[in-house]
Amino acid sequence: MTYQVIWTNKARETYNQNLDYLLQNWEDKVYNDFVNRVEVVVDHLRQNPKMFIAIDVNRNIYRCVVTKHISLFYQLTGNSVLLLLFWNNFQEPEKLPL
């Protein structure tokens, strides 16, 4: 079964914020590596979204570490994967808006 991946507004916003940060503060290789990793993760989510860590079983929310600095949080709903947001792993976990 293939799952449909849906980007929420918050996921798109936080993804773009990370891209902007990488463009301003890192070299192109780091930027491109991040983009490629996200593409690979999204492909994995289409095939097997339960391969990553469930952080809230009741709400079907999962976490995927994209890089050591950034995680992707997503939610399973039927045969769809809702990308919720990209999160800097160095932020305080209590501020995670899930």
N, C-alpha and C positions, 0 to 999 in steps of 0.2 A: 504494500500500500504506500502511495506517495502522499505526503501531507502538503497542504497549501501553506506557504509562509506569508504572513501578513505583517507589514511594518506599521506599527502604531505611530502617531505623530511624535510621541515622546522618544521612541526608538530612533526615528529619523533625525530628530533634533539633537539627541545626545551623540549619535553617530557623527553628524556633521560637526558638532563641537569638538569631538576628538580629532576629526580630520583637520579642522582649522588649527588646532593646537599643534598637531604634527607638522603641518605646513610651515608654521611660524617658528617652531623651535627645534625641528629635527631635519635631517637630510631626506632627500626624496626616497631613498631606499627604505627607510623606516616607514614612511607614509605608504609606499607601495606594498610593503610586507603586511601592514595592518589591513589594507583593502583586500589583499589576497586571502589573508586568514579569515576575514569575515565572510568572503565568498565561499570558502571551503566549509566553514561552520554552517552556513545557510544550506549548502548542499547536503551536509550530514543531517541537518534537521528535517529536510524533506524526506529522507529515507528512514531515519531512526531517531526521533526526537527524545526518546527516553534514554539515550546513551549517556546523557550528562546528569549531573547531580540534582535530585529533587530537593528543594529547600522548603517547600510548603506543599505537602502531599494533598491536603484538603482542597487547595485551590489549583493544584497541578502547575505550580510554578517551579521552574528549573533554572539552574545557573551553569553557564559555560564560560570557562576562563579562556578568553580569546588570546590574550597576551598576559604576561605576569602583571601588567599594569591595568588591564581592562577586562571586565567580565560582561557577558551578555545575559540578561534575564529574560525569560520567555515563559509563555503559558500555553498549555495544551488545551484546546477546546474542540472536541469532536475530532474531525480530520484536518484541523487547522492548527498552525503554530503562530501565536501572536508574539512578535518581538516587542518586548516591553520597554527596555532601555539598556544602554551601555553605561557601565559604572566604573569609575576609577577605583581600583582596589585599595588605594591609600586613603580614601575618604572614610569617615566614621560610619560604620555599618548601621548605627542607629538612625542615620539620616536617609537611609535607602527608602525611597518613596514607593513601596509596593503595597 
